[in-house]
Amino acid sequence: MTSSTKDGTTIRYTYAGADMNKLLTQKTDGGADYTYTYGTTDSNGVPVITARTLAGTGTASVLSDPANGRALDLRTTDGTTSMWVIDGIGNPAAALTDQGTKAYTVQYSPYGAETVTFGDTSAQWKQNPYGFKTGTRSANTQTGLTKFGMRWQAATIGSWIQRDTLDAPLSPANANRYAFVGNDPINHSDPQGRLAQQAGMAAVRVVAAATGLYSANSLLTGQDTLAGFAAGTLTEVGCGLATAAVGLPTLGIGGAVVAVGCFALGEYVSNQADNAVS
């Protein structure tokens, strides 16, 4: 998408590269013009905003966690640093300033329509680059558009406005290429604009974490040998990496099935190693 028009107002966009993963500018006809600067990528592989410049106002800077790229604080042009408060489903629902005051609060509909309940005139809200599910907000918030990785999602229709490149007609959650997070925005998010891979790997990660605790407990209680623990863990890690490499095109149960398969394979290899030692 290089432009969008609603109620006679057009916003024009430029990107760094054809994949549209890095938004450079948003220019609203007769309105705000934004320019973005990026640093590293976050834990999902999405470029992290380090600054957003509003023409005629100045530059707001984003401070992020150096370990995972998660946005933490916003330094606005009034010299205030505020910290985002993220709710249980990933929305930046409020911001608190370094003076200990509330900068703004905002509520989101299930598909991202914003309702500011406090502080809509504050610099922190006006210069805030992040919106629904911590995606990038449109220059004109009345459009209800939020950018996740490669694509834009529209709160007004509750779906993507660009087709998914994934072709998975036999997957109920992926058959509609415009459906946002399998029509389940409460329980899922899609920071890359590629839900299938993200959700599938999320299931793998959850089971892998549980597997790690299980294997460690088996080793400490004497149910597993060091050789079995090492062999099983390496197998499970390799299985997970292979799943990521082929781009797992499954959601929910499909992802869990693959993850459990990795667990079962790891346990089999671990038992074989235990038998060999004994």
LINVENWO-V226388 format. One record per run of one state. SS is the DSSP state (A for helix, B for strand, O for the rest). FROM is the first residue (numbers start at 1). TO is the last residue. If there is no record, write none. Layout:
ss:SS from:FROM to:TO
ss:SS from:FROM to:TO
This chain:
ss:O from:1 to:2
ss:B from:3 to:6
ss:O from:7 to:8
ss:B from:9 to:15
ss:O from:16 to:22
ss:B from:23 to:28
ss:O from:29 to:32
ss:B from:33 to:41
ss:O from:42 to:46
ss:B from:47 to:54
ss:O from:55 to:57
ss:B from:58 to:64
ss:O from:65 to:70
ss:B from:71 to:75
ss:O from:76 to:80
ss:B from:81 to:86
ss:O from:87 to:91
ss:B from:92 to:97
ss:O from:98 to:101
ss:B from:102 to:108
ss:O from:109 to:113
ss:B from:114 to:118
ss:O from:119 to:122
ss:A from:123 to:126
ss:O from:127 to:129
ss:B from:130 to:130
ss:O from:131 to:131
ss:A from:132 to:134
ss:O from:135 to:135
ss:B from:136 to:137
ss:O from:138 to:140
ss:A from:141 to:143
ss:O from:144 to:144
ss:B from:145 to:148
ss:O from:149 to:150
ss:B from:151 to:154
ss:O from:155 to:158
ss:B from:159 to:160
ss:O from:161 to:178
ss:B from:179 to:179
ss:O from:180 to:180
ss:A from:181 to:183
ss:O from:184 to:194
ss:A from:195 to:220
ss:O from:221 to:225
ss:A from:226 to:245
ss:O from:246 to:252
ss:A from:253 to:277
ss:O from:278 to:278
